[in-house]
Amino acid sequence: MGTQQLTTLLVTLALALLAYLFFQRQKIANLFKPKSGFDDAPPRQPAGAVMQANIDLLSDLTGAAQQCRRIAAEIGAGFKLAELYRLLEKSDWPHPHLTIRSLRENGLLVPAGEGLFDWNISERSGD
């Protein structure tokens, strides 16, 4: 390998390293930031969020539907799934998409016409 080829290789490697470091600069900067102490306070819930009970979504879909219904009370009856998804996500609901899909597949969330949906849990839950 000649001197010129070695120089070209070194310059190319140096430029590649600089490009990599440039794109990782935020991660590198975070390494040097002082870490905050332990936070003993519980995580804050978004405003209007309903505290979720420990519901096993797979074994208690009716309970999950009732909890989702409480969270979505502000959108009322005849809502779009996108609105329900937004509210569940805002309330830190675990896997809102899978929850909505399970509720639909089990008949707890039913079409109300023209792209709108409504709850079907009164018969099953004793409301």
C-alpha positions as CSV (number, residue, x, y, z in Angstrom):
1,M,0.0,0.0,0.0
2,G,1.4,3.3,-1.0
3,T,1.7,6.5,1.1
4,Q,-1.0,8.2,-0.9
5,Q,-3.5,5.3,-0.5
6,L,-2.8,5.1,3.2
7,T,-3.4,8.9,3.6
8,T,-6.6,8.6,1.6
9,L,-7.8,5.7,3.8
10,L,-7.0,7.6,7.0
11,V,-8.8,10.7,5.8
12,T,-11.8,8.7,4.8
13,L,-11.9,6.9,8.2
14,A,-11.5,10.2,10.0
15,L,-14.4,11.8,8.1
16,A,-16.6,8.8,8.7
17,L,-15.8,9.0,12.4
18,L,-16.6,12.7,12.5
19,A,-19.9,12.1,10.7
20,Y,-20.8,9.4,13.2
21,L,-19.9,11.6,16.1
22,F,-21.9,14.5,14.6
23,F,-25.1,12.4,14.4
24,Q,-24.6,11.0,17.9
25,R,-23.8,14.4,19.5
26,Q,-27.0,14.5,21.6
27,K,-26.3,11.0,23.1
28,I,-22.7,12.1,23.8
29,A,-23.8,15.3,25.4
30,N,-26.2,13.4,27.7
31,L,-23.3,11.4,29.0
32,F,-21.8,14.5,30.5
33,K,-25.0,15.9,32.0
34,P,-25.3,15.4,35.8
35,K,-27.9,12.8,36.7
36,S,-30.8,13.9,38.9
37,G,-31.3,12.2,42.2
38,F,-33.9,9.5,42.8
39,D,-37.4,10.9,42.5
40,D,-39.6,9.4,45.2
41,A,-42.8,11.1,43.9
42,P,-45.1,8.9,41.9
43,P,-45.4,9.6,38.2
44,R,-47.9,12.4,37.4
45,Q,-51.1,11.4,35.7
46,P,-52.3,13.6,32.9
47,A,-55.2,16.0,33.8
48,G,-58.5,14.2,33.8
49,A,-56.9,10.7,33.7
50,V,-58.7,8.0,35.6
51,M,-56.5,5.9,37.8
52,Q,-56.5,2.5,36.3
53,A,-57.1,-0.5,38.5
54,N,-54.8,-3.5,37.9
55,I,-57.0,-4.9,35.1
56,D,-55.8,-8.0,33.3
57,L,-57.0,-7.0,29.9
58,L,-57.0,-10.6,28.6
59,S,-59.1,-12.1,31.3
60,D,-61.4,-9.1,32.2
61,L,-62.4,-7.4,28.9
62,T,-65.6,-6.1,30.5
63,G,-63.6,-4.4,33.3
64,A,-61.3,-3.0,30.7
65,A,-64.2,-1.7,28.7
66,Q,-65.7,0.0,31.7
67,Q,-62.4,1.6,32.5
68,C,-62.0,2.8,28.9
69,R,-65.6,4.1,29.0
70,R,-64.9,6.2,32.1
71,I,-61.7,7.6,30.4
72,A,-63.7,8.4,27.2
73,A,-66.7,9.9,29.0
74,E,-65.8,13.4,27.6
75,I,-66.3,12.3,24.0
76,G,-69.8,10.9,24.7
77,A,-71.7,8.3,22.5
78,G,-71.0,8.0,18.9
79,F,-67.3,8.6,18.7
80,K,-64.5,7.9,16.2
81,L,-61.9,5.3,17.2
82,A,-59.2,7.8,16.6
83,E,-60.7,10.0,19.4
84,L,-60.8,7.0,21.7
85,Y,-57.2,6.1,20.9
86,R,-56.0,9.6,21.6
87,L,-57.7,9.7,25.0
88,L,-56.4,6.2,26.0
89,E,-52.9,7.2,24.9
90,K,-53.1,10.5,26.8
91,S,-54.1,8.5,29.9
92,D,-51.1,6.2,29.5
93,W,-53.3,3.2,28.8
94,P,-51.1,0.2,28.0
95,H,-51.3,-0.7,24.3
96,P,-54.4,1.3,23.3
97,H,-54.5,-0.1,19.8
98,L,-54.6,-3.7,21.0
99,T,-57.2,-2.8,23.6
100,I,-59.5,-1.2,21.1
101,R,-59.1,-4.2,18.7
102,S,-59.9,-6.7,21.5
103,L,-62.9,-4.7,22.5
104,R,-64.2,-4.6,19.0
105,E,-63.5,-8.3,18.4
106,N,-65.5,-9.2,21.5
107,G,-68.5,-7.0,20.8
108,L,-67.9,-4.5,23.6
109,L,-67.2,-1.7,21.1
110,V,-69.7,-1.8,18.2
111,P,-70.2,0.3,15.1
112,A,-72.9,3.0,15.4
113,G,-72.9,4.0,11.7
114,E,-71.0,6.4,9.5
115,G,-67.6,5.6,11.0
116,L,-68.7,6.1,14.6
117,F,-68.6,3.6,17.5
118,D,-70.4,3.1,20.8
119,W,-70.1,0.9,23.9
120,N,-72.0,-2.3,24.2
121,I,-71.3,-3.2,27.8
122,S,-74.5,-2.5,29.7
123,E,-76.0,-6.0,29.0
124,R,-72.8,-7.8,29.9
125,S,-71.7,-5.7,33.0
126,G,-75.0,-5.2,34.7
127,D,-74.9,-1.3,34.3
